[in-house]
């Protein structure tokens, strides 16, 4: 695995553990020789994960739309900063550069990125692993809701299993290394 895309908040949240885990994830990726691909910001958890990866000697590629560069939130200290036209190009670029995806706590942008990449996996557009780091129970209710979607007949079990949820980022990375790489097709299940 060469690079992992991390989706996370442009805010730090109200619990210091979010920042601590974001920092640990950045360091973990660098220590495992895995490059970080992320949204290109120097604020919130985005800035934290990037700074930690850089401090540990890791490769960091930020992908940011022009309008956010103009808003002065771009991280100009990363290994490579790719400036793209819009949010759609940002997500496509991050996906093309990455071998897997991790979500840390964040807001609606984080969820939107996570759900889009998961949808692409469900539709068989990629077969890359997707994981959620459940920091301090942040995603517990989301996991319960996803299970509710299965129970209600709106999501099949193989599609639900495309997203791994764990509090331990090391376990998630280990599970990524065992990922089959076989695409699941929503329509064949």
N, C-alpha and C positions, 0 to 999 in steps of 0.2 A: 504494500500500500504506500504510494508516494505522497498523496495529499488527502487531507480530510477537510471538508467544509464545515465550519461551525457557525450555526445560526444562534444569535443571542441579542440581548437588549442593548439599545443605545443609551439606556439608563442603567444605573448600578443596582436599583431596587433598594428596599428598606432593611435588608438583613445583610450584615457583613459576610455571611457565609457564601452568598452569591458571588461576591468578588473573590473570596478565597478559592472557591472551586473553579471559577473562570481562570484564575492565575495557575492553579494546579493543572488544568487541562492544557493550557498553552505550554507549560513546562513539560508535561507528559508527552505531548506530541513531538516536541523538539528532541527530548531524550530518546524517543523511539525512532528518530530519524524521519519523522512524518511531517511534511510541510503543512502549514495552515493556510486555508483559503477562507476569507471572511468578508464582511461587508465594507471594509476599508475605512471605518471610522476610528477616531482617537478618543471617543467618549464612551462612558458606560462600560458594560461588560465587554463590548467589542474592543475597546482600547486596552482593557485589562488582559484579555486573552492574547492579543497581538503582542503587547509589551512583554508578557511572560515568555512567549515563544521566542521572541527576539533575544531576550536576556539569556535564554538557555542555548542560544546559537542556532535557532531554527529558521527555516525559510518561512516567510510570511508574505502572502499575496493578498492584497486588498483590492476589492472590486467595488467601485463607487460611482453613482451617477453624477453627471456634471452639476446638477442643481444642489447636491449635497456638498460638493467641493466648494461651490460659491458660498454656501452657508458656513464655511470654515470648520467643518467637522472631519475632514479627511486626515488620515494619518500619513504624514509625509516621511516617516522614518522606517517604513516597511521595506522589505526586500524589493518588492515590485508593487506599484500602485497603478491599477488599470482604471482609467476613467472612461466610463461608458455613457451612452446617451440617456438611458432611462432605466427604470426598475426591472422591466422585462429583460432587457439585455444583461443587466446585472445578474439576475438569477440564472439565465442561460449560460453566461460566462462562468459563474461559480460552479455550476453543474458540470460543465465540460472540463474544468480543471481538476475536478475532485473524483476520488475513488470511493468515498463514503461521506456520510453526513451525520452530524451530531447537533442536537439542539440543547442549549443551556436556557436558563430562565430568560424571559423577555416578554415583550408585549405583542400587539397584533401583527407587527411586521415579522417577528420571529415565528409566530404561528402560521402566518401566511406562507412564508418560505418553507417551513416544515411540511405543511399540508400540500403545497404544490409539488414538492419533490417526492412525497409519499404517493400522491396521485399519479405522478409519472411512473413510479415503480408499479403501482397497481395496474396501470394500463400497458405494462410491458415495455415502456420506453427506455428503461434502464434496469439493471439488475444489481445496483450498488446497495450496500447496507445502509440502513437509516436507524439512528438511535436517539434516545432522549435521556439526558442526564437529569435524574429526578433529585435536584438539590433541595434538601430539607423539606421534602414532600411537596414541592412546588407543582409537580405534574401529577400527583396522585389522583385528583379529581378528573383530570383529562383522561388518564388511563381507565378509570371507572366508566367515564362516558363512552370511550371507544368500545369497551366491553358491552355497554348498553346498546350501542349501535349494532353489534353482532347479535345480541339477544333479541333485538327488535327487527332483525331481518334486513337491515340496510347496509351491512358490511359482512362479507364472508370471512371465515376464520383465517384462510391463507393470506388474505389482504391485511387483516388485523396483525398477523404475525410478521408482516414486513417491517414493522416498527418495534424495535426493542426498547424497553424502558427499564432503567436500572439506576440506582443511586451512586454506583461505583463506576467512574469513567474508565478505569483500567479493565474492568470486566466487559464493558461495552466494546472497547478496542480489541480485547481478546476474542470476543464473539465475532467481530468483523473479520478477523483473520481466518475464521472457520466458515465464513459465509460462502454459500454454494455458488453464487454468481449466476444462478438460473433465474430468468425473468418469470414472474407470475403474471398470468394473463387473466384479468378480471372476468373475461367472457368464457374462459375454459374451465372455470372452477364450478 
